[in-house]
Amino acid sequence: MAIKAEEYGRRRQRLMEMMEPNSIAIIAAATEQLRSNDTYFPFRQNSDFYYLSGFAEPDAVLALIPGREQGEFVVFCRDKDPEKEAWDGYRHGPEGVCQQFGADDAFPVDDIDDILPGLIEGRTRIYYAMGRDKGFDRQVMDWVNTIRSNNHAGAAPPGEFQELDHLLHELRLYKSAAEVKLMHKAAKISAQAHIEAMGVCKPEMYEYQLEATLHYHFAMAGARCPAYNTIVGAGANGCVLHYVENSKKMKASELVLIDAGCEYQYYAADITRTFPVGGRFSPEQKAIYEIVLKANQAAIAEAVPGNHWDKPHEVSVRIITEGLVELGLLEGDVDQLIEAAAFRRFYMHRVGHWLGLDVHDVGDYRVDDQWRLLEPGMVMTIEPGIYIAPGDDSVAPKWRGIGVRIEDNVAINKNGNTVLTEAAPKTVAEIEAIMAGNIL
């Protein structure tokens, strides 16, 4: 199911076709990040670098040089070193990068200062993501200044820097069939983990115990890492959008909101489900939940080719506003309330975002100041919610502290869409059946 070398090659070729003649693109790999003293966080490759290469080692640099006779795809990477590999693990080395990842040329990264300026020299434009890594920014400028210092000998430095992200991220926005398969796999693994969390949830458990259940099932299904920091928020914590402490003991009377997805072969899933710790929704919890579910389903129906990006959000806003008026949590005319954005007291975020190699994936939402149209190959989340702050004295006490979000992953295709996360139950009946120990 892995992305094949030929697809990485097509990606590089498409990017080079978008670049101006006589230019060069330079992309740095991620570096290992210190966790404490001399221990490091698990390494995760820069998504742009990985998208173009599939190469997952740190301390590397990729250059694309359209029209270079000796080869257009050049990589600088860590050299083979048996002693260091005995301590820290296998390295492909320059030869392995050529053999396994399709590089036309590869050199030890320790030699980059001697070699890369020569590859830049004579090129009129550098495509580069300036400002992302200050240390690497300085290194790139040092290479350019090295060329400038040889002006007297006829060296020609590039005259222009061009932002790389716009071209590359537009490519990443449209997923191939192979990418969608990986994302569907990530979604299925994550959906099963949510089902397991519903099945084991009991009052007096801690939020982090549900987090552990999720991560265990991710790993056992072949997805070692979560795609982002897992949110397990019970009671009032479910009203905190980016709550990640996950340290509270859960009560039977509370809802618990879980926002969790795995990363499978670098592709993210992003699922939110909300369910009652005690196994059954209270009337108030169910009323709020049903509004959010209706908004979720209606927004998914609008995530189809030809609709603009904001259409699913607009639909979710109307349904949530109508529901809040019906419950008495908002008062007034629905259209006027929407125009005044009164819903933002309870629904303060947009309905979704792009999804892919990054959980908040790249790609513009507007084109020429207009919402862009949805097209086949795009993958997005649909995640409406209602959050009633525990300290909101403007509502009756029975509503306070209820937080509900329902999030699915939707792949746009020529026939409409595919809900990648359909295996994650979300109706009240399905959830209560799972929590009662019944098999759906």
C-alpha positions in Angstrom: 0.0 0.0 0.0 3.0 2.3 0.3 3.6 5.1 -2.2 5.7 3.8 -5.1 9.0 5.4 -6.3 7.3 6.2 -9.6 4.8 8.5 -7.9 7.5 10.4 -6.0 9.2 10.9 -9.4 6.0 12.2 -11.0 5.6 14.7 -8.1 9.1 16.0 -8.6 8.5 16.3 -12.3 5.3 18.2 -11.9 6.9 20.6 -9.6 9.8 21.2 -11.9 7.4 21.8 -14.8 5.8 24.6 -12.7 9.2 26.2 -12.0 10.7 29.0 -14.2 13.5 27.9 -16.5 17.0 28.0 -15.2 15.9 27.8 -11.6 16.6 25.6 -8.5 14.4 24.4 -5.6 16.0 23.7 -2.3 14.2 21.9 0.6 15.7 20.9 3.9 14.8 17.7 5.8 13.7 18.0 9.4 16.2 17.7 12.2 16.0 15.8 15.4 14.4 17.8 18.2 15.7 17.8 21.8 13.2 16.5 24.4 15.3 16.8 27.5 19.1 16.8 28.2 20.4 14.2 25.7 17.1 12.5 24.7 15.1 13.4 21.5 11.5 13.3 20.4 10.7 10.6 17.9 11.9 11.9 14.5 9.3 12.9 11.9 10.3 14.0 8.5 9.4 17.4 7.0 6.2 16.8 5.0 7.3 18.7 2.0 10.6 16.9 1.9 8.9 13.5 2.3 6.3 14.3 -0.4 9.0 14.7 -3.0 11.3 11.9 -1.9 9.9 9.4 0.5 13.2 9.7 2.4 12.8 9.7 6.1 16.2 10.4 7.5 17.2 13.7 9.3 19.9 16.2 8.3 19.4 16.0 4.5 18.8 18.6 1.8 17.0 18.0 -1.5 17.6 20.1 -4.7 15.6 20.0 -7.9 17.4 21.5 -10.8 15.3 21.4 -14.0 17.4 20.8 -17.1 20.6 19.8 -15.4 22.4 17.4 -17.8 23.9 15.3 -15.0 20.5 14.8 -13.4 17.8 17.0 -11.9 17.2 15.4 -8.5 20.1 15.9 -6.1 20.3 14.9 -2.4 22.7 15.6 0.4 22.4 13.1 3.2 24.3 11.6 6.1 27.2 9.4 5.0 27.5 5.8 5.9 29.2 5.3 9.2 29.3 1.8 10.7 30.2 3.0 14.2 27.4 5.6 14.4 25.0 3.2 12.8 25.8 0.7 15.6 24.5 3.3 18.1 21.8 5.1 16.3 20.6 2.9 13.4 20.9 2.3 9.7 21.8 5.1 7.3 21.1 4.8 3.5 24.1 6.9 2.6 24.5 8.7 -0.8 24.7 5.4 -2.7 21.5 4.1 -1.1 19.6 7.3 -1.7 20.4 6.9 -5.4 19.4 3.2 -5.5 16.4 3.3 -3.2 14.9 6.8 -3.7 15.7 7.7 -7.3 18.2 10.5 -6.8 20.3 11.3 -9.8 23.2 12.4 -7.6 23.8 12.2 -3.9 26.6 13.5 -1.7 27.5 13.5 2.0 25.8 16.4 3.7 29.1 17.3 5.3 30.3 18.4 1.8 27.3 20.6 1.0 29.1 23.9 1.5 31.6 22.8 -1.2 29.1 21.4 -3.7 25.7 23.2 -3.5 27.0 26.7 -4.3 28.2 25.3 -7.6 24.7 23.9 -8.3 23.1 27.3 -7.5 25.6 29.4 -9.5 24.3 30.5 -12.8 20.6 29.8 -11.8 18.5 32.9 -12.1 16.0 32.0 -9.4 15.9 30.0 -6.1 12.6 28.4 -5.0 12.8 28.1 -1.2 10.5 28.3 1.9 12.1 31.4 3.5 11.4 32.0 7.2 10.6 28.4 8.2 14.0 27.6 9.6 16.2 30.6 10.5 19.3 28.5 10.7 18.9 27.1 7.3 17.9 30.5 5.9 21.3 31.8 7.0 23.0 28.8 5.3 21.2 29.4 2.0 22.2 33.1 2.1 25.8 32.0 2.9 25.8 29.9 -0.3 24.5 32.8 -2.3 27.1 35.2 -0.8 29.8 32.7 -1.6 28.8 33.0 -5.2 28.6 36.8 -5.0 32.1 36.9 -3.6 33.4 35.4 -6.8 31.7 38.0 -9.1 35.1 39.1 -10.2 35.7 35.6 -11.6 32.5 35.7 -13.6 30.3 33.8 -11.0 26.6 34.6 -11.4 24.5 34.5 -8.3 20.7 34.1 -8.6 18.9 37.3 -8.8 15.6 36.3 -7.2 14.1 34.2 -4.4 10.7 32.7 -5.1 8.4 31.3 -2.4 8.3 27.5 -2.9 5.2 26.8 -0.8 2.6 28.2 -3.3 3.7 25.7 -6.0 4.4 22.7 -3.9 1.4 23.0 -1.6 -1.0 23.4 -4.6 0.4 20.0 -5.7 -0.1 18.5 -2.2 -3.7 19.6 -2.1 -4.8 17.1 -4.7 -4.4 13.6 -3.4 -3.7 10.6 -5.7 -5.6 7.4 -5.5 -2.6 5.9 -3.6 -2.7 8.7 -1.1 -6.5 8.4 -0.5 -6.0 4.6 0.1 -3.4 5.4 2.8 -5.8 8.0 4.4 -8.7 5.5 4.3 -6.5 3.0 6.1 -5.5 5.6 8.7 -9.2 6.4 9.1 -10.3 2.8 9.6 -7.6 2.2 12.2 -8.6 5.4 14.0 -12.3 4.5 13.8 -11.7 1.2 15.4 -9.7 2.8 18.2 -12.6 5.2 18.9 -15.0 2.1 19.1 -12.6 0.5 21.5 -12.5 3.7 23.7 -16.3 3.7 23.8 -16.3 0.1 24.8 -13.9 0.4 27.7 -15.1 3.8 29.0 -16.3 3.7 32.6 -17.0 6.3 35.3 -14.0 7.0 37.5 -11.5 6.3 34.7 -9.0 9.0 33.9 -9.0 10.7 30.6 -5.4 9.6 29.9 -6.6 6.0 30.3 -8.8 6.4 27.3 -5.9 8.1 25.5 -3.8 5.0 26.2 -6.5 2.8 24.8 -6.5 4.8 21.6 -2.7 4.8 21.2 -2.5 1.1 21.9 -5.0 0.3 19.1 -3.3 2.6 16.7 0.0 0.9 17.3 -1.4 -2.7 17.2 -2.9 -1.9 13.8 0.3 -0.7 12.3 0.2 3.0 13.1 2.7 3.7 15.7 2.1 7.4 16.2 -0.9 9.7 16.6 -1.2 12.3 13.9 -1.5 15.1 16.5 -1.8 15.5 20.3 -4.9 13.4 21.4 -7.7 15.3 23.0 -9.8 13.5 25.7 -11.9 16.1 27.4 -14.6 15.0 29.8 -17.3 17.4 31.1 -16.2 21.0 30.9 -12.9 20.0 29.4 -14.8 19.1 26.2 -15.5 22.8 25.8 -11.8 23.6 25.5 -11.0 23.2 21.8 -7.4 22.2 22.2 -7.5 20.6 25.6 -4.6 18.0 25.9 -3.9 17.6 29.6 -6.1 14.5 29.6 -5.7 14.2 33.4 -9.2 14.4 34.8 -11.2 11.6 36.4 -14.4 11.2 34.5 -17.9 11.2 36.0 -20.9 9.2 34.9 -22.9 12.3 34.3 -20.5 13.8 31.8 -19.9 13.6 28.1 -16.3 12.9 26.9 -15.1 14.4 23.7 -12.3 12.5 22.0 -10.4 14.1 19.1 -7.9 11.5 18.0 -6.4 10.1 14.8 -3.4 8.0 13.8 -0.7 8.7 11.3 -0.3 5.8 8.9 2.7 5.9 6.6 2.8 9.6 7.1 -0.8 10.3 6.3 -3.2 11.6 8.9 -6.7 10.7 10.1 -8.6 13.2 12.3 -11.7 12.0 14.0 -13.8 13.4 16.8 -16.5 11.5 18.6 -18.4 12.5 21.8 -20.2 10.1 24.0 -21.6 9.7 27.6 -19.2 8.4 30.2 -22.0 6.6 31.9 -23.3 5.0 28.7 -26.5 6.9 28.1 -27.1 10.5 27.0 -29.1 12.8 29.3 -32.0 14.7 27.6 -29.9 17.8 27.4 -26.8 16.1 26.1 -28.8 14.3 23.5 -30.5 17.5 22.4 -27.2 19.2 21.8 -25.7 16.1 20.2 -28.5 15.7 17.7 -28.1 19.3 16.5 -24.4 18.7 15.9 -25.0 15.4 14.2 -27.5 17.0 11.9 -25.0 19.8 11.0 -22.3 17.2 10.5 -24.4 15.1 8.0 -25.7 18.2 6.2 -22.2 19.7 5.8 -20.9 16.4 4.5 -23.6 16.4 1.8 -22.4 19.8 0.6 -18.7 18.7 0.3 -19.0 17.9 -3.4 -17.3 19.1 -6.6 -18.5 22.6 -7.7 -19.5 23.8 -4.3 -17.1 26.4 -2.8 -15.1 25.7 0.3 -17.3 27.6 2.6 -20.6 26.0 1.6 -20.4 23.1 4.2 -19.6 25.7 6.9 -22.6 27.9 5.9 -24.9 24.9 6.1 -23.5 23.9 9.5 -24.0 27.4 10.8 -27.6 27.6 9.8 -28.5 24.2 11.3 -26.7 24.9 14.6 -28.3 28.4 14.8 -31.8 27.0 14.2 -31.2 24.3 16.8 -30.0 26.7 19.4 -33.0 28.9 18.8 -35.3 25.9 19.1 -33.7 25.0 22.5 -33.9 28.6 23.7 -30.1 29.0 23.9 -30.3 31.8 21.3 -33.3 34.1 20.8 -34.3 36.0 17.7 -34.6 35.6 13.9 -32.3 32.9 12.5 -31.1 35.0 9.5 -30.4 38.0 11.7 -28.6 35.8 14.3 -26.4 34.3 11.5 -25.6 37.8 10.1 -24.6 39.0 13.6 -22.6 35.8 14.1 -24.4 35.1 17.4 -23.7 31.4 17.0 -20.0 32.0 17.7 -20.7 32.0 21.5 -21.2 28.3 21.1 -19.6 27.4 17.7 -16.4 29.4 17.4 -14.5 27.5 14.8 -14.9 26.7 11.1 -16.4 23.4 10.0 -13.2 21.9 8.7 -9.7 22.0 7.2 -7.6 20.3 4.6 -6.2 16.9 5.6 -3.2 14.9 4.3 0.4 14.6 5.2 -0.3 17.2 7.9 -3.4 17.1 10.0 -4.0 20.7 9.2 -2.8 20.2 5.6 -1.5 22.7 3.1 -3.4 24.4 0.3 -5.1 27.8 -0.1 -8.7 28.1 0.9 -9.2 31.2 -1.3 -8.2 31.9 -4.8 -8.2 35.5 -6.0 -10.0 36.5 -2.8 -12.8 34.0 -3.5 -13.5 30.8 -1.7 -12.0 28.1 -4.0 -14.2 25.4 -5.5 -14.1 21.9 -4.2 -12.5 19.4 -6.7 -11.9 15.7 -6.9 -8.7 14.8 -5.0 -9.2 17.2 -2.2 -9.6 15.7 1.3 -11.1 17.7 4.2 -12.5 17.4 7.6 -16.2 18.2 8.6 -16.3 18.9 12.3 -19.2 21.1 13.6 -19.5 21.5 17.3 -21.4 23.2 20.1 -19.6 24.2 23.3 -21.5 25.7 26.3 -19.0 27.1 28.7 -19.5 25.9 32.3 -19.4 29.6 33.5 -22.0 30.9 31.0 -24.6 32.4 33.3 -26.8 33.4 30.4 -28.0 29.8 30.0 -29.8 27.5 32.3 -27.5 25.3 34.5 -28.7 22.1 32.8 -26.9 23.2 29.6 -23.6 24.4 31.1 -20.4 22.4 30.5 -21.8 20.4 27.5 -19.3 20.2 24.7 -20.0 18.2 21.5 -18.0 17.8 18.3 -18.4 15.3 15.6 -15.7 15.1 13.0 -15.3 13.1 9.9 -12.8 12.9 7.0 -14.2 13.4 3.5 -12.5 12.7 0.2 -14.0 14.7 -2.7 -14.4 12.6 -5.9 -16.1 13.0 -9.3 -19.3 11.4 -8.0 -19.5 13.5 -4.8 -17.5 12.3 -1.9 -16.4 9.3 0.2 -16.6 9.5 4.0 -13.3 7.9 4.9 -14.3 7.7 8.6 -17.7 6.0 8.1 -16.6 3.1 10.3 -16.7 5.3 13.4 -20.2 5.2 14.8 -21.9 8.5 15.5 -25.6 8.0 16.0 -27.0 8.1 19.6 -28.3 4.5 19.2 -25.0 3.2 17.9 -23.0 4.8 20.6 -25.3 3.6 23.4 -25.3 0.1 22.0 -21.5 -0.1 22.0 -21.3 1.2 25.5 -23.8 -1.3 26.7 -21.6 -4.0 25.3 -23.9 -4.9 22.4 -22.4 -5.8 19.0 -23.6 -3.5 16.2 
